[in-house]
Amino acid sequence: MRLDKFICKSTELTRTEAKKVLKSGEVRVNGEVAKNAAMQVHENNTITIDGQQLSARGSRYYILHKLVDTICSNIDEVYPSVLHSIEVDKAFDLHIAGRLDADTTGLVLITDDGRWSHNVISPKKQCQKTYRVWLRSEIEDDKLSSLVARFDSGLQLQGEDSLTRPAILTRVAETDLVDETAYKSEVLLTITEGKYHQVKRMFAAVGNRVVGLHREQIGDITLGDLAPGEWRDLTEDEIAQFS
């Protein structure tokens, strides 16, 4: 963990205030003055400010049902950050483990534990993420099995050197809606990686267009009865999935 982050987790100081304290020379790591905010420290290090030993608070883990037109960022841009929805102290010291686009809704995991979030998002961990996808064009019955096979074999996305990892595609329903903004097919897609706009690009690669996207599940964690905009602490069992 970065030294400035450790200080924030051990005190009421903001990241900016922690850096000022570091520059003042008041911080010592194992008895030596430390001024580098990016210095990596560990649980077995002795870290003091003006002679007072620090002890970091435990990490925090939350699940949020993301609203449309919010962004998975620590700063507001065109749309507000999802962290405004997490009503806890120092919410903006947290980060999102697996981001969603502004127009995508659904399950978001939020934490301040970098190792934990790495286990969620790293392709090497092959953590499954399931999305409900609404598509502009209908998936015809006689083409469904071949399309499922293509997703399972991996797709070549524009600008990528390698195929996508095997993905699981299941058709959920069809609709007779004809408005140009309506969907014609509804599917579930499970992937184990998170390339830029991956779900949208995968369907573009097979000649379809995503008109609605909602993440339903990460690993064994689901939204359950969590309403849009609501959040809660993760349970110990849910946290343990990625520890």
C-alpha positions in Angstrom: 0.0 0.0 0.0 1.2 3.5 -0.8 2.4 5.4 2.3 0.0 8.3 1.8 -2.9 5.9 1.5 -1.9 4.1 4.7 -1.8 7.5 6.5 -5.4 8.2 5.2 -6.6 4.8 6.4 -5.0 5.4 9.8 -6.1 9.0 10.5 -8.7 11.6 9.5 -6.3 13.3 7.1 -7.1 13.7 3.4 -4.7 12.6 0.7 -3.6 16.2 0.2 -3.1 16.7 4.0 -1.1 13.4 4.2 1.3 14.6 1.6 1.9 17.8 3.5 2.7 15.9 6.6 5.1 13.7 4.7 6.9 16.8 3.3 7.2 18.2 6.8 9.4 15.2 7.9 7.0 14.1 10.7 6.5 10.6 9.3 8.8 7.8 10.0 8.8 4.2 8.7 10.7 1.8 10.9 12.4 4.7 12.5 13.5 6.4 9.3 12.1 9.7 8.0 9.9 9.0 5.0 8.8 11.8 2.6 7.9 9.8 -0.5 4.1 9.5 -0.7 4.3 6.6 -3.2 6.6 4.5 -0.9 5.2 1.0 -0.5 4.5 0.0 3.1 3.2 -3.2 4.7 1.3 -4.3 7.7 4.5 -5.3 9.6 6.1 -1.8 9.2 6.1 0.5 12.1 4.8 3.9 10.9 4.6 6.9 13.1 3.6 10.6 12.8 5.3 12.9 15.3 6.1 9.8 17.4 2.6 8.4 17.4 2.3 4.9 15.9 -0.4 4.5 13.2 -2.7 1.5 12.8 -4.7 1.3 9.5 -8.5 0.8 9.6 -9.9 -2.4 8.0 -10.7 -2.3 4.4 -14.2 -1.5 3.2 -16.3 -3.5 0.7 -19.6 -2.4 -0.8 -22.1 -3.3 -3.6 -24.0 -0.7 -5.5 -26.9 -0.9 -8.0 -25.6 1.7 -10.5 -28.0 4.1 -12.0 -27.8 5.2 -15.7 -25.9 8.4 -16.4 -23.4 8.0 -13.6 -19.7 7.2 -14.1 -17.4 4.8 -12.4 -14.8 7.4 -11.6 -13.4 9.2 -8.5 -14.2 12.6 -10.1 -17.3 14.1 -11.6 -17.1 14.6 -15.4 -20.1 15.0 -17.7 -22.0 12.8 -15.3 -21.6 12.5 -11.5 -19.5 9.8 -9.9 -21.2 6.7 -8.5 -19.3 7.4 -5.3 -21.9 10.1 -4.4 -24.3 7.2 -3.8 -22.1 5.6 -1.1 -23.0 7.4 2.1 -19.9 6.6 4.1 -16.9 8.7 5.4 -14.2 9.4 2.8 -16.3 7.7 0.0 -13.9 9.2 -2.6 -11.0 7.3 -1.2 -12.7 4.2 -2.5 -12.3 2.8 -6.0 -14.5 0.7 -8.3 -13.6 -2.9 -9.0 -14.7 -3.3 -12.6 -16.1 -0.2 -14.2 -19.3 0.2 -16.2 -20.1 2.8 -18.9 -22.3 5.8 -18.1 -25.2 4.3 -20.0 -24.8 0.9 -18.3 -26.7 0.0 -15.1 -26.3 -2.8 -12.6 -23.9 -4.3 -10.2 -20.8 -2.4 -9.1 -18.3 -3.5 -6.4 -16.5 -0.7 -4.5 -13.6 -1.0 -2.1 -10.3 0.5 -0.9 -8.5 -2.9 -1.0 -6.4 -3.0 -4.1 -5.4 -6.6 -3.9 -9.0 -7.6 -3.5 -10.2 -5.6 -6.5 -7.3 -7.0 -8.6 -8.8 -10.5 -8.0 -12.1 -9.2 -9.4 -10.9 -7.6 -12.5 -7.7 -9.5 -13.5 -8.4 -11.7 -16.6 -6.0 -14.3 -15.1 -8.5 -14.8 -12.2 -11.2 -15.6 -14.8 -13.9 -14.1 -12.6 -17.3 -14.4 -14.4 -19.4 -11.3 -15.0 -22.9 -11.7 -16.4 -24.7 -9.0 -18.3 -28.3 -8.7 -19.5 -28.1 -7.3 -23.0 -30.8 -5.7 -25.2 -30.0 -5.8 -28.9 -31.2 -3.8 -31.9 -31.6 -6.7 -34.2 -33.4 -10.0 -33.8 -31.4 -13.2 -33.3 -33.1 -15.7 -35.6 -33.7 -19.2 -34.5 -31.6 -20.8 -37.2 -28.6 -18.6 -36.4 -28.7 -18.9 -32.6 -26.5 -22.1 -32.3 -23.8 -20.8 -34.6 -23.8 -17.4 -32.8 -23.4 -19.2 -29.4 -20.5 -21.2 -30.8 -18.8 -18.0 -32.1 -19.0 -16.4 -28.7 -17.7 -19.6 -27.1 -14.7 -19.8 -29.5 -13.8 -16.1 -29.1 -14.3 -13.1 -31.3 -11.9 -10.8 -33.0 -12.5 -7.2 -31.9 -11.3 -4.3 -33.9 -7.9 -3.1 -32.7 -7.2 -6.2 -30.7 -4.4 -8.7 -31.4 -6.1 -11.7 -29.8 -9.5 -13.2 -29.6 -11.8 -12.6 -26.7 -11.9 -15.3 -24.1 -14.7 -17.9 -24.3 -18.0 -16.3 -23.5 -21.4 -17.8 -22.7 -24.4 -16.5 -24.7 -28.0 -17.3 -23.8 -31.1 -15.9 -25.5 -33.7 -14.8 -23.0 -36.6 -13.4 -25.0 -37.9 -11.9 -28.2 -40.1 -8.8 -28.6 -42.3 -7.5 -31.4 -41.4 -3.8 -30.6 -40.8 -2.0 -33.9 -39.8 1.5 -32.7 -36.2 2.3 -33.9 -35.1 2.8 -30.3 -36.6 -0.5 -29.1 -34.8 -3.8 -28.7 -35.5 -6.9 -30.7 -33.5 -9.5 -28.7 -32.7 -10.0 -25.1 -29.7 -12.1 -24.1 -27.5 -13.0 -21.2 -23.7 -12.8 -21.8 -21.1 -14.1 -19.3 -17.5 -13.0 -19.8 -14.3 -13.4 -17.8 -12.4 -10.3 -18.9 -13.1 -6.6 -19.2 -11.8 -5.0 -22.4 -12.8 -1.5 -23.3 -16.5 -1.5 -24.2 -16.2 -5.2 -24.6 -19.8 -6.3 -24.6 -20.8 -3.6 -27.1 -17.8 -4.4 -29.3 -18.5 -8.2 -29.2 -22.0 -7.7 -30.6 -20.8 -5.2 -33.1 -18.3 -7.8 -34.3 -21.3 -10.1 -35.2 -23.3 -7.4 -36.8 -25.6 -6.4 -34.0 -25.9 -3.4 -31.8 -26.4 -3.1 -28.0 -29.2 -0.7 -27.1 -29.3 -1.5 -23.4 -26.8 -3.1 -20.9 -27.1 -4.2 -17.3 -24.6 -6.1 -15.2 -26.4 -8.7 -13.1 -23.7 -10.7 -11.4 -19.9 -10.8 -10.6 -18.7 -14.3 -9.4 -21.5 -15.5 -7.1 -22.5 -12.0 -6.0 -25.8 -10.7 -7.3 -27.9 -7.6 -6.8 -30.7 -9.5 -5.1 -33.4 -7.1 -4.1 -31.1 -4.1 -4.1 -33.0 -1.3 -5.9 -31.4 1.1 -8.4 -29.3 3.6 -6.6 -29.1 1.5 -3.4 -26.0 0.1 -1.8 -25.0 -2.1 1.1 -21.9 -3.6 2.7 -20.8 -6.9 1.3 -21.1 -9.9 3.6 -18.1 -11.8 4.9 -18.8 -14.7 2.5 -19.0 -12.3 -0.5 -15.7 -10.7 0.4 -14.1 -14.1 0.9 -14.8 -14.9 -2.8 -12.0 -12.6 -3.9 -9.7 -12.6 -0.9 
